[in-house]
Amino acid sequence: MAGVHFKYSDLKQLIELNIGITSRLDENRAESLTILYCDLTDHKGKDIKSSIENVLRHSDSVVNSQKDYFFLLPYTDKYGAGVVKAMFDKFFKQDISSYMVSYPKDGENSDEIIESLQVGVKKYCKKDISYLYELISK
């Protein structure tokens, strides 16, 4: 299976792990990690599973909360994530509601990345994913 699936409760730790690896291996601090959010509310579980198997790489991580999917794409900038998003659109034969954030451009740590993701999804996708606030450090 392409893309490794993790529990929603692991999202923050996965972001921190990817930031740590990126910081260690990429001194240029380029857009080295992009998180692609996709709202797959209108799609069946078996179709979602098939799309993940067909679109993602083995190095990509998947986390979902209900039908909100978060794809962690290491060593992928927003352009590359846009290519992945286009592949999902083609698979589902429609434009999937989505938003993406990249490290370090959209945040220097997991809390800032999660905050940027929530704000962007609310503004551009018109969807409230404020449940992510439970992951942010107090």
N, CA and C of each residue as an Amber inpcrd file, in Angstrom:
protein
   414
   0.8420000  -1.1890000   0.0000000   0.0000000   0.0000000   0.0000000
   0.8770000   1.2390000   0.0000000   0.5960000   2.1450000  -0.8640000
   1.3040000   3.4230000  -0.8780000   0.6890000   4.3180000   0.1850000
   1.5180000   5.0670000   0.8330000   1.0450000   5.9260000   1.9130000
   0.8000000   5.1000000   3.1610000   1.4320000   5.4790000   4.2500000
   1.2850000   4.7590000   5.5030000   0.2390000   5.4750000   6.3470000
  -0.7720000   4.7470000   6.7980000  -1.8950000   5.3350000   7.5300000
  -1.6120000   5.3210000   9.0410000  -1.8080000   6.4840000   9.6700000
  -1.6310000   6.6330000  11.1090000  -2.9210000   7.1280000  11.7380000
  -3.0310000   6.9860000  13.0580000  -4.1990000   7.4720000  13.7860000
  -4.1770000   9.0010000  13.8320000  -5.3600000   9.5740000  13.8900000
  -5.4900000  11.0290000  13.9950000  -4.6740000  11.5700000  15.1710000
  -4.6850000  10.8590000  16.2870000  -3.9720000  11.3300000  17.4840000
  -2.4600000  11.4170000  17.2620000  -1.9460000  10.8250000  16.1790000
  -0.5150000  10.8770000  15.8780000  -0.1320000  12.0390000  14.9630000
  -1.1000000  12.8400000  14.5230000  -0.8220000  13.8840000  13.5390000
   0.2820000  14.8330000  13.9910000   0.1810000  15.3620000  15.1900000
   1.1820000  16.3320000  15.6560000   2.5640000  15.6840000  15.7270000
   2.6380000  14.4630000  16.2340000   3.9270000  13.7930000  16.3350000
   4.5230000  13.5110000  14.9500000   3.6810000  13.1920000  13.9820000
   4.1570000  12.9770000  12.6190000   4.7130000  14.2630000  12.0190000
   4.0360000  15.3750000  12.2770000   4.5340000  16.6620000  11.7920000
   5.8860000  16.9460000  12.4380000   5.9820000  16.7400000  13.7550000
   7.2390000  16.9950000  14.4560000   8.3540000  16.0860000  13.9510000
   8.0610000  14.8200000  13.6930000   9.0520000  13.8920000  13.1600000
   9.5640000  14.3660000  11.8040000   8.6440000  14.7380000  10.9210000
   9.0430000  15.1940000   9.5900000   9.8290000  16.4960000   9.6420000
   9.4380000  17.4080000  10.5310000  10.1970000  18.6520000  10.6950000
  11.6020000  18.3270000  11.2010000  11.7050000  17.4030000  12.1650000
  13.0100000  17.0190000  12.6940000  13.9210000  16.4270000  11.6320000
  13.3860000  15.5420000  10.8150000  14.1790000  14.9430000   9.7410000
  14.5950000  16.0010000   8.7400000  13.6590000  16.8650000   8.3810000
  13.9430000  17.9260000   7.4340000  15.0230000  18.8600000   7.9650000
  14.9100000  19.2470000   9.2170000  15.8920000  20.1510000   9.8210000
  17.2860000  19.5320000   9.8040000  17.3450000  18.2470000  10.0300000
  18.6350000  17.5580000  10.0610000  19.2410000  17.4030000   8.6680000
  18.4110000  17.1570000   7.6710000  18.9220000  16.8250000   6.3460000
  18.8820000  17.9670000   5.3380000  18.1570000  19.0310000   5.6110000
  18.0050000  20.1100000   4.6370000  18.3960000  21.4370000   5.2570000
  19.6560000  21.7880000   5.1310000  20.1490000  23.0370000   5.7150000
  19.6110000  24.2680000   4.9940000  19.1320000  24.1180000   3.7760000
  18.6120000  25.2510000   3.0080000  17.2320000  25.6930000   3.4720000
  16.5670000  24.8560000   4.2650000  15.2320000  25.1420000   4.7760000
  14.2520000  25.4560000   3.6440000  14.3380000  24.6840000   2.5980000
  13.3910000  24.8320000   1.4930000  12.0490000  24.2540000   1.9360000
  11.0390000  24.4380000   1.0990000   9.7450000  23.8150000   1.4010000
   9.9340000  22.3180000   1.3200000  10.2110000  21.7060000   2.4630000
  10.5920000  20.3040000   2.4710000   9.5050000  19.3740000   2.9660000
   8.4290000  19.9170000   3.4480000   7.3080000  19.1130000   3.9170000
   6.0370000  19.8800000   3.5980000   5.1200000  19.2300000   2.9220000
   3.8250000  19.8490000   2.6560000   2.7380000  18.9190000   3.1710000
   1.7620000  19.5180000   3.8310000   0.5890000  18.7800000   4.2880000
  -0.5670000  19.1770000   3.3890000  -1.1340000  18.1880000   2.7410000
  -2.2720000  18.3950000   1.8500000  -3.5250000  17.9230000   2.5720000
  -4.4510000  18.8480000   2.8050000  -5.7490000  18.5210000   3.4040000
  -6.7310000  18.2890000   2.2660000  -7.5200000  17.2220000   2.3470000
  -8.5800000  16.9670000   1.3760000  -9.8620000  16.5840000   2.1070000
 -10.9560000  17.1990000   1.7070000 -12.2750000  16.8600000   2.2360000
 -12.8740000  15.7880000   1.3280000 -12.9400000  14.5670000   1.8380000
 -13.4440000  13.4520000   1.0340000 -14.8180000  12.9840000   1.5080000
 -15.6030000  13.9240000   2.0220000 -16.9280000  13.6370000   2.5660000
 -17.8260000  12.9050000   1.5830000 -17.7620000  13.2420000   0.3240000
 -18.6810000  12.6850000  -0.6610000 -18.2330000  11.3460000  -1.2450000
 -17.2000000  10.7410000  -0.6620000 -16.6390000   9.5300000  -1.2670000
 -16.6840000   8.3360000  -0.3210000 -16.7940000   7.1510000  -0.8980000
 -16.8900000   5.9110000  -0.1340000 -15.5070000   5.4710000   0.3410000
 -15.4930000   4.7760000   1.4590000 -14.2550000   4.3020000   2.0600000
 -13.3890000   3.4820000   1.1230000 -14.0060000   2.5760000   0.3540000
 -13.2190000   1.7380000  -0.5550000 -12.6010000   2.5650000  -1.6740000
 -13.3000000   3.6130000  -2.1360000 -12.7470000   4.4860000  -3.1690000
 -11.6060000   5.3340000  -2.6100000 -11.7560000   5.7850000  -1.3620000
 -10.6950000   6.5550000  -0.7270000  -9.4480000   5.6850000  -0.5850000
  -9.6330000   4.4750000  -0.1090000  -8.5010000   3.5510000   0.0610000
  -7.8100000   3.3080000  -1.2780000  -8.5800000   3.0730000  -2.3020000
  -8.0170000   2.8360000  -3.6320000  -7.2690000   4.0630000  -4.1460000
  -7.8180000   5.2480000  -3.9000000  -7.1470000   6.4730000  -4.3670000
  -5.7980000   6.6390000  -3.6740000  -5.7530000   6.3610000  -2.3800000
  -4.5010000   6.4740000  -1.6260000  -3.4730000   5.4980000  -2.1730000
  -3.9050000   4.2660000  -2.4460000  -2.9980000   3.2530000  -2.9850000
  -2.4560000   3.6370000  -4.3570000  -3.2660000   4.3370000  -5.1460000
  -2.8630000   4.7040000  -6.5020000  -2.0920000   6.0080000  -6.5890000
  -2.2880000   6.9110000  -5.6500000  -1.7220000   8.2560000  -5.7640000
  -0.4660000   8.4580000  -4.9180000  -0.4720000   7.9990000  -3.6830000
   0.6150000   8.3330000  -2.7630000   1.8380000   7.4400000  -2.9200000
   2.9780000   7.9710000  -2.4450000   4.2250000   7.2110000  -2.4140000
   4.3040000   6.4480000  -1.0960000   5.1680000   5.4790000  -1.0300000
   5.3570000   4.7080000   0.2050000   5.9010000   5.5740000   1.3370000
   6.5460000   6.6690000   1.0140000   7.1160000   7.5570000   2.0310000
   6.1110000   8.5700000   2.5770000   4.9170000   8.6360000   2.0100000
   3.8950000   9.5900000   2.4500000   3.1100000   9.0120000   3.6270000
   2.6260000   9.9130000   4.4890000   1.8150000   9.5100000   5.6390000
   0.3930000  10.0180000   5.4590000  -0.5540000   9.2580000   5.9940000
  -1.9740000   9.5950000   5.9060000  -2.5600000   9.5880000   7.3080000
  -3.3100000  10.6450000   7.6220000  -4.0550000  10.7270000   8.8840000
  -5.4370000  11.2280000   8.5200000  -6.4550000  10.6520000   9.1400000
  -7.7850000  11.1800000   8.8770000  -8.5900000  11.2920000  10.1600000
  -9.5310000  12.2160000  10.1140000 -10.5510000  12.3610000  11.1390000
 -11.8670000  12.3630000  10.3720000 -12.6000000  11.2890000  10.5050000
 -13.8030000  11.0740000   9.6910000 -13.3760000  11.1000000   8.2220000
 -13.9530000  12.0250000   7.4410000 -13.6150000  12.1020000   6.0130000
 -12.6990000  13.2940000   5.7040000 -12.1090000  13.8810000   6.7520000
 -11.0720000  14.8990000   6.5740000  -9.7370000  14.1650000   6.5340000
  -9.0350000  14.2840000   5.4180000  -7.7640000  13.5740000   5.2320000
  -6.6120000  14.5590000   5.1920000  -5.5370000  14.1760000   5.8590000
  -4.3170000  14.9640000   5.9300000  -3.1920000  14.0860000   5.3800000
  -2.5970000  14.5120000   4.2790000  -1.5210000  13.7680000   3.6420000
  -0.2130000  14.5040000   3.9090000   0.7080000  13.8710000   4.6110000
   2.0140000  14.4420000   4.8960000   2.9630000  13.9750000   3.8080000
   3.4480000  14.9370000   3.0410000   4.2550000  14.6480000   1.8640000
   5.6740000  15.1600000   2.0830000   6.5810000  14.2950000   2.5780000
   7.9460000  14.7480000   2.8510000   8.7090000  15.0590000   1.5650000
   9.6050000  16.0300000   1.6510000  10.4170000  16.4690000   0.5170000
   9.5560000  16.7920000  -0.6920000   8.4490000  17.4750000  -0.4020000
   7.5100000  17.8970000  -1.4380000   7.1250000  19.3430000  -1.1720000
   7.3120000  20.2020000  -2.1810000   6.8870000  21.5910000  -2.0360000
   5.4230000  21.7090000  -2.4570000   4.8900000  22.9280000  -2.4320000
   3.4730000  23.1050000  -2.7720000   3.1770000  22.7680000  -4.2310000
   4.1400000  23.0060000  -5.0960000   3.9330000  22.6290000  -6.4950000
   3.7450000  21.1150000  -6.5970000   4.6320000  20.3710000  -5.9650000
   4.5360000  18.9120000  -5.9660000   3.2490000  18.4170000  -5.3290000
   2.8380000  19.0560000  -4.2350000   1.5800000  18.6920000  -3.5840000
   0.3990000  18.9940000  -4.4990000   0.5270000  20.0440000  -5.3130000
  -0.5110000  20.3600000  -6.2900000  -0.6540000  19.2590000  -7.3340000
   0.4650000  18.6420000  -7.6930000   0.4350000  17.5110000  -8.6250000
  -0.3010000  16.3350000  -7.9790000  -0.0130000  16.0770000  -6.6960000
  -0.7000000  15.0100000  -5.9650000  -2.1980000  15.2990000  -5.9060000
  -2.5480000  16.5410000  -5.6080000  -3.9610000  16.9360000  -5.5300000
  -4.6480000  16.7220000  -6.8780000  -3.9640000  17.0780000  -7.9620000
  -4.5290000  16.8830000  -9.3040000  -4.7570000  15.3940000  -9.5930000
  -3.8930000  14.5480000  -9.0550000  -4.0650000  13.1010000  -9.2370000
  -5.3150000  12.6050000  -8.4910000  -5.5540000  13.1640000  -7.2850000
  -6.7870000  12.8190000  -6.5680000  -8.0090000  13.3140000  -7.3440000
  -7.9400000  14.5440000  -7.8750000  -9.0490000  15.0800000  -8.6760000
  -9.3570000  14.1630000  -9.8630000  -8.3040000  13.7130000 -10.5260000
  -8.4780000  12.8400000 -11.6860000  -9.0800000  11.4990000 -11.2500000
  -8.6010000  10.9540000 -10.1410000  -9.1200000   9.6810000  -9.6590000
 -10.6240000   9.7790000  -9.3690000 -11.0270000  10.8550000  -8.6770000
 -12.4330000  11.0110000  -8.2900000 -13.2790000  11.7030000  -9.3660000
 -12.6390000  12.1330000 -10.4380000 -13.3200000  12.7890000 -11.5610000
 -14.0740000  14.0460000 -11.1200000 -13.4560000  14.7710000 -10.1700000
 -14.0180000  16.0450000  -9.7280000 -12.9570000  16.8100000  -8.9440000
 -13.1910000  18.0980000  -8.7780000 -12.2750000  18.9400000  -8.0040000
 -12.5400000  18.7020000  -6.5210000 -11.5610000  18.1640000  -5.8220000
 -11.6700000  17.8850000  -4.3920000 -11.3520000  19.1590000  -3.6130000
 -12.1610000  19.4920000  -2.6370000 -11.9020000  20.6380000  -1.7670000
 -10.6260000  20.3420000  -0.9820000  -9.6440000  21.2530000  -1.0770000
  -8.3510000  20.9840000  -0.4570000  -7.6410000  22.2810000  -0.0690000
  -6.5990000  22.0880000   0.7310000  -5.7300000  23.1990000   1.1290000
  -4.3880000  22.5970000   1.5180000  -3.3160000  23.3590000   1.3640000
  -2.0100000  22.8410000   1.7220000  -1.1640000  23.8710000   2.4570000
  -0.3460000  23.3620000   3.3600000   0.6220000  24.1780000   4.0980000
   1.9760000  23.4930000   4.0030000   3.0390000  24.3170000   4.0440000
   4.3960000  23.7870000   3.9510000   5.2650000  24.2910000   5.0890000
   6.1880000  23.4400000   5.4920000   7.2180000  23.8180000   6.4540000
   8.4500000  24.2220000   5.6630000   9.1120000  25.3080000   5.9670000
   8.8910000  26.2330000   7.0770000   8.0730000  27.4680000   6.7010000
   7.6530000  27.5550000   5.4390000   6.9610000  28.7640000   4.9640000
   5.7120000  29.1100000   5.7840000   4.9110000  28.1150000   6.1280000
   3.6430000  28.3660000   6.8140000   3.6980000  28.1210000   8.3170000
   4.8670000  27.8030000   8.8180000   5.0180000  27.5880000  10.2520000
   6.3700000  26.9870000  10.5720000   6.9280000  27.4030000  11.7070000
   8.2540000  26.9390000  12.1300000   8.1970000  25.7020000  13.0180000
   7.0030000  25.3480000  13.4860000   6.8600000  24.1810000  14.3550000
   5.4670000  23.5730000  14.1330000   5.2140000  22.4500000  14.7910000
   3.9520000  21.7400000  14.5560000   2.7350000  22.5870000  14.9280000
   2.8160000  23.3370000  16.0230000   1.6750000  24.1640000  16.4310000
   1.3530000  25.2250000  15.3820000   2.3810000  25.8790000  14.8480000
   2.1630000  26.9120000  13.8280000   1.6250000  26.3030000  12.5340000
   2.1190000  25.1310000  12.1750000   1.6350000  24.4490000  10.9680000
   0.1550000  24.0860000  11.1220000  -0.1990000  23.5250000  12.2790000
  -1.5960000  23.1420000  12.5270000  -2.4950000  24.3780000  12.5160000
  -2.0450000  25.4500000  13.1330000  -2.8160000  26.7050000  13.1430000
  -3.0170000  27.2190000  11.7180000  -1.9550000  27.2450000  10.9160000
  -2.0560000  27.6990000   9.5230000  -3.0200000  26.8320000   8.7260000
  -2.9810000  25.5400000   8.9750000  -3.8720000  24.6110000   8.2900000
  -5.3270000  24.8960000   8.6320000  -5.6100000  25.0760000   9.9230000
  -6.9930000  25.3630000  10.3410000  -7.5150000  26.6490000   9.7310000
  -6.7200000  27.6990000   9.8050000  -7.1410000  29.0010000   9.2870000
  -7.3860000  28.9150000   7.7790000  -6.4720000  28.2650000   7.0540000
  -6.6080000  28.1550000   5.6050000  -7.8030000  27.3290000   5.1750000
  -8.0250000  26.2160000   5.8470000  -9.1700000  25.3570000   5.4990000
 -10.4790000  26.0940000   5.7570000 -10.5470000  26.8160000   6.8610000
 -11.7730000  27.5690000   7.1740000 -12.0210000  28.6560000   6.1250000
 -10.9540000  29.3490000   5.7290000 -11.0950000  30.4580000   4.7860000
 -11.3610000  29.9860000   3.3550000 -10.5920000  29.0160000   2.8860000
 -10.6580000  28.6320000   1.4760000 -11.5810000  27.4510000   1.1870000
 -11.7270000  26.5530000   2.1400000 -12.5950000  25.3880000   1.9290000
 -13.9580000  25.5690000   2.5950000 -14.0780000  26.6370000   3.3850000
 -15.3290000  26.9220000   4.1060000 -15.7240000  25.7540000   5.0100000
 -14.7230000  25.1510000   5.6390000 -14.9690000  24.0280000   6.5320000
 -14.2520000  24.2820000   7.8450000 -14.9660000  24.0470000   8.9280000
 -14.4040000  24.2570000  10.2580000 -13.7420000  22.9650000  10.7360000
 -12.4350000  23.0010000  10.8840000 -11.7120000  21.8530000  11.4300000
 -11.0590000  22.2660000  12.7620000 -11.8340000  23.0190000  13.5440000
 -11.2990000  23.5270000  14.8110000 -10.9710000  22.4130000  15.7980000
 -11.4100000  21.1840000  15.5090000 -11.0360000  20.0700000  16.3810000
  -9.5100000  19.8950000  16.4420000  -8.7880000  20.4430000  15.4680000
  -7.3270000  20.3550000  15.4920000  -6.7180000  21.1200000  16.6660000
  -7.4730000  22.0790000  17.2300000  -6.9410000  22.8410000  18.3600000
  -6.5550000  21.9330000  19.5280000  -7.1940000  20.7670000  19.6460000
  -6.8530000  19.8460000  20.7350000  -5.4170000  19.3300000  20.6190000
  -4.8200000  19.4520000  19.4370000  -3.4640000  18.9840000  19.2240000
  -2.3990000  20.0360000  19.5450000  -2.8270000  21.3030000  19.6200000
  -1.8660000  22.3960000  19.8200000  -1.4920000  22.4910000  21.3000000
  -0.1960000  22.6880000  21.5570000   0.3050000  22.8170000  22.9320000
  -0.3190000  24.0230000  23.6150000  -0.6280000  23.8250000  24.8500000
  -1.1960000  24.9370000  25.6380000  -0.0900000  25.7390000  26.2670000
